Amino acid sequence: MTENTEHENQQTKQRRLEFNFPMLIVRTEKFSGVFEKLGKLKFSKFISWIFLLLVPFVAGIALYLFINSLIGIISMPMAGELIRELGPGVILMLPGLNPILPIVYGWVGIICAIVIHEGAHGIIARNVNLDVKSSGLLFFLFIPIGAFVDVDEEQIKKAKPRSSLKVMAAGVGGNILVGAVCLLGVLLIVGGLSPVVEGVYINDVTDGMPAQVAGLLPEDVIISLDQVKVNDINELKAILDNKTAGDQIQVTVARGERWQNQISMTVNLTSSENRTVMGISVADLMLEERLQEYRTFSLDRLAIYIVPPTLASGLTPFSDALTPFYTHSIPYWSILANCLFWIWFVNFNLAIFNALPIYPLDGGRIFQISLKKVAGKKMSERKVYLTTVGVTIACVTLVVLVTALPFVL
């Protein structure tokens, strides 16, 4: 082996492993064969057109969501207060720093989204005969935070606009496709859920009141009064309103693990503020109603599927708070539902951010290439550049306002 060959091999190893504290980059060419095989499939050509048509639609959704969020922050002080309570970490898509991102599910979603995004770039690049020089992983110390596919930039610049646009659109399209499949999985799981109990949930029992004396406990679910089934608070109040202080009422509750045990007890009613009471604070479970919220899919209800269970535990059927109230034929259904949700959630957010016409994000590069193609010779290179910069500044300003305004107002 010559000295030159040894020197070249050493340089290759150095390029494959780069460490600039605290970032570690690991490069490899092992996935080139995967990109090659998948890129040759006829399906890749078909899906590349779908992705290209999808990006403007996703960019429109992104702008709508950001503008709507800005209007909400300005017009509804409660929205700003909620963001301030969550803290500045809510801006970052990093589990552990972002209070709404669970560590395990969050990292699963992030790694999956980045791998899909970059992998899609590589597959479509090979489909349009552009070279993929390398791919790899990006680590923060030893924590994986990203992936990359190094498509030959010179070839992208020289390629036909159609080919370049397909490559740029692939990442956003891949994220949306995987996210949509995962959301469908969540809907299918929720569609198979059944409540394990129905009734009125006891939040708290007042000390010294008849309910406590009789043995009622917080987290009990009242299922009947005097053997009359109780489905909600209104039915409970209607029964109590027909009673007077000193009357006795038989209360049947469900309690224990998954509320499998039913216990009946007699409560001596009393009065408070001219009402007959037991001394409990209650809430409606509305288990079936929550399921229907998820089962009825439409684009105008998209916000329901974007709200994470950590932020709306009382709304999402597979949140930690509501999971014990449901059963499913699939074992560990809640773990599967949460995995699918967070993969959908992160893929969707990554897609809409990258679809924004902000250069050098995918959406910004698509905007610039499209502007050149549409304008033709009517716009000089400088005008195209200035227009791209102007649109980028406008979009960045919008993003900054949405993220920073709650902490300023």
Rosetta blueprint (number, residue, H / E / L):
1 M L
2 T L
3 E H
4 N H
5 T H
6 E H
7 H H
8 E H
9 N H
10 Q H
11 Q H
12 T H
13 K H
14 Q H
15 R H
16 R H
17 L E
18 E E
19 F E
20 N E
21 F L
22 P L
23 M E
24 L E
25 I E
26 V E
27 R E
28 T E
29 E L
30 K L
31 F L
32 S H
33 G H
34 V H
35 F H
36 E H
37 K H
38 L H
39 G H
40 K L
41 L L
42 K H
43 F H
44 S H
45 K H
46 F H
47 I H
48 S H
49 W H
50 I H
51 F H
52 L H
53 L H
54 L H
55 V H
56 P H
57 F H
58 V H
59 A H
60 G H
61 I H
62 A H
63 L H
64 Y H
65 L H
66 F H
67 I H
68 N H
69 S H
70 L H
71 I H
72 G H
73 I H
74 I H
75 S H
76 M L
77 P H
78 M H
79 A H
80 G H
81 E H
82 L H
83 I H
84 R H
85 E H
86 L H
87 G L
88 P H
89 G H
90 V H
91 I H
92 L L
93 M L
94 L L
95 P E
96 G L
97 L L
98 N E
99 P L
100 I L
101 L L
102 P L
103 I H
104 V H
105 Y H
106 G H
107 W H
108 V H
109 G H
110 I H
111 I H
112 C H
113 A H
114 I H
115 V H
116 I H
117 H H
118 E H
119 G H
120 A H
121 H H
122 G H
123 I H
124 I H
125 A H
126 R H
127 N H
128 V L
129 N L
130 L L
131 D L
132 V E
133 K E
134 S E
135 S E
136 G E
137 L E
138 L E
139 F E
140 F E
141 L L
142 F L
143 I E
144 P E
145 I E
146 G E
147 A E
148 F E
149 V E
150 D E
151 V E
152 D L
153 E H
154 E H
155 Q H
156 I H
157 K H
158 K H
159 A L
160 K L
161 P H
162 R H
163 S H
164 S H
165 L H
166 K H
167 V H
168 M H
169 A H
170 A H
171 G H
172 V H
173 G H
174 G H
175 N H
176 I H
177 L H
178 V H
179 G H
180 A H
181 V H
182 C H
183 L H
184 L H
185 G H
186 V H
187 L H
188 L H
189 I H
190 V H
191 G H
192 G L
193 L L
194 S E
195 P E
196 V L
197 V L
198 E L
199 G L
200 V E
201 Y E
202 I E
203 N E
204 D E
205 V E
206 T L
207 D L
208 G L
209 M L
210 P H
211 A H
212 Q H
213 V H
214 A H
215 G L
216 L L
217 L L
218 P L
219 E L
220 D L
221 V E
222 I E
223 I E
224 S E
225 L E
226 D L
227 Q L
228 V E
229 K E
230 V L
231 N L
232 D L
233 I H
234 N H
235 E H
236 L H
237 K H
238 A H
239 I H
240 L H
241 D H
242 N L
243 K L
244 T L
245 A L
246 G L
247 D L
248 Q E
249 I E
250 Q E
251 V E
252 T E
253 V E
254 A E
255 R E
256 G L
257 E H
258 R H
259 W H
260 Q L
261 N E
262 Q E
263 I E
264 S E
265 M E
266 T E
267 V E
268 N E
269 L L
270 T E
271 S E
272 S E
273 E L
274 N L
275 R E
276 T E
277 V E
278 M L
279 G L
280 I E
281 S E
282 V E
283 A E
284 D E
285 L L
286 M L
287 L H
288 E H
289 E H
290 R H
291 L H
292 Q H
293 E H
294 Y H
295 R H
296 T L
297 F L
298 S L
299 L H
300 D H
301 R H
302 L H
303 A H
304 I H
305 Y H
306 I H
307 V L
308 P L
309 P L
310 T L
311 L L
312 A L
313 S L
314 G L
315 L L
316 T L
317 P L
318 F L
319 S L
320 D L
321 A L
322 L L
323 T H
324 P H
325 F H
326 Y E
327 T E
328 H L
329 S L
330 I L
331 P L
332 Y L
333 W H
334 S H
335 I H
336 L H
337 A H
338 N H
339 C H
340 L H
341 F H
342 W H
343 I H
344 W H
345 F H
346 V H
347 N H
348 F H
349 N H
350 L H
351 A H
352 I H
353 F H
354 N H
355 A H
356 L L
357 P L
358 I L
359 Y L
360 P L
361 L L
362 D H
363 G H
364 G H
365 R H
366 I H
367 F H
368 Q H
369 I H
370 S H
371 L H
372 K H
373 K H
374 V H
375 A H
376 G H
377 K H
378 K H
379 M L
380 S L
381 E H
382 R H
383 K H
384 V H
385 Y H
386 L H
387 T H
388 T H
389 V H
390 G H
391 V H
392 T H
393 I H
394 A H
395 C H
396 V H
397 T H
398 L H
399 V H
400 V H
401 L H
402 V H
403 T H
404 A H
405 L H
406 P H
407 F H
408 V H
409 L L
